[in-house]
């Protein structure tokens, strides 16, 4: 473990960017006849299964809309939500199931049923929309992470194999000429290994909501906070096992899990089987304000996730001065500077890493200060600007200068 690492040692502060702002980019796009932008996404922010990808889309769409662009997001239907709505200045159309949304949205685009679009943003979340095949105007693609081993948790074995083949072999050749955005350099390298062209893939880091700030008192007992949908890919049972191991060294360690999802009953069964009600709390859903308090009170933010494009909960915690201990996967490597803003560990070593950080106040303080310093360099304004610059480049590539 590096010693004496303070805020000044953080190697992540970005070089000041002299490039054009969102209003400047939007004004130039409009001058070139590109005002109406459609965004294809599997789910939208209000969907009960929404996560980091949906938050990312909302953050850039609301800023683009505020700059004068007309944004329409096309997603699948969601229980209890209307088929059409307006949110944060952009339109949302929800039609089709989790699977039929793909052909239905493509037909709608080809027939102009949702109105003409001047440019398209495709969010590839496991299943591609194949926009390079059928969309002839400027377009870009956003891919948060390669699902890889997630397919085995999402689908039965034959379908999981088909999903991997689609993601790694069948679809990539269609996108090699498409300008692509990914939230981390680690995921960018994964895409290059799949055959994407280096000059066409741009890593644009995710932002952190400015509402996440330090403050208040920590819990009096060592507390690990996990913020995640209760889904197989998050491997929350593995995190509980790691904390159970850590309790051999830090016997008063506790866990608080914020989130809802299909595995709640399984986690409750785990808690009963391990007689863990005294140290594990399933908090459930929380408001944004309540979540800020949770991050501030925790000693560390933990994650045992199998795959992520970007560990959003880890950077939200960092913005509250709370370091992370997480599995060593590509998405976490982008959110956590190992040994500086938190600790990344293998599955086997996760419990020992949690115990080490919980037991060492000086180490925990150094990591928290460095995490806070880095989080302050990550803004949604910069992220939304970076994505729009890629779309602007796509327009310039396909259209002659005005």
C-alpha positions, 0 to 999 in steps of 0.5 A: 500500500503506498504511504503518505498519499495525500490530496496533492498526489492525485494524478487525475486532475484534467488539463484545462479544456479550451474547446467549445462549450455546449451552447457554442456547439449547439449553435453551430449544429443548428446553423448547419441544419442539425437541431432535432436529435433522437436518442435510442435507449433501452430504458429511460430515467423513470423506469424502475430498472433505471441505472447509471446508463439512464442517468448519464443519458438524462444528464447530457440530454437536459443540457443539450435541450437547454442549449436549444437542441430538440431532443427526443428519447425513444425507449421501451414501455415501463409499468405505470408510466405514460407512453409519452412525456416531457422531462427536463426539456426533452421529449420521451416516447416509451413504446414496446417491450424490452425486446420489441422496442428495437424493431419498433423504434427502427421502423418508427425512425425509418417511417418518420412516425416520430418526426424527422431527426437530423442526427441520432445517438444510439445507446448500446446497452447489451443489445445493439440497434444497428443504426449504422445499417439503416440510419443515413444521417449523422449518428454516434454510439454510446457504449458504457461497458462490454457485458462479457460474463454478465450474459451468464447471469442475465440469460440461460446458457444458450441465450447467454452464448448468443448474447456474447457472440452478438456483442463481441463478434457479430455487431462490432464490424457494423460499428467500426466506422461509427464514432463511439463514446465510452465512459472510461479508458478501460472500456475503450481498450476493451472495444479496441480489442473487439476491433473498434478503430482507435481514432473513432472511440473516445473516452468521456468520463462520467460526472458527479452530481454537485449535491454530493458533498462532504458533511456531517458525522460518520456512523459510530461503528465501521459501516460499509455502504453499497448502493446498487440495484439488487440484481445478479451482476452486482453480486451483493451476496459476495459483498456480504461474504466479504464483510463477514470475513472482515468482521473477523478483524473488525467485529463491529463492522456493518453493511447498509445496502441501498436499492431495490431489485429482484434479488431482495428475497435472496438477500433476506434469505442470506441474512437469515441463514447467516444470522446477520440481522444485527449487522446487515440492513437492507435500506431499500429505496431512498430519496436523493437527499437521503442518499447524500446523507448515507454516503456522508455517514459511511466509512467506505463504499463497497462494490463486488460487481461483476461488470460496470461501465463506470462505478457511479456509486463509488464516485458519488461516495468519493464526492462525499469524501468516502473512499471505495473498496471494490472488485478489480474490474474495468469499470471500477478501475476507471472510478477508483485510482487503486491505492489513492482514492480507494482499494481494488481487490480480487474476489478472494481478497475483498474481505481483507481489503475491507478490513484493512481500510475499516481498521486504519483511520489514517489510511481511510482519511488519506483515501477519502481526501484523495477521492474527494479531490478527484471527484471534484474534477468530474462534472456532468457539464464536462461529460455532456460537453464531451459527448456533444463534441463527438456528435459535432464531429460526426456532423462535420464528417458527413456534412461540408462546412457551411 
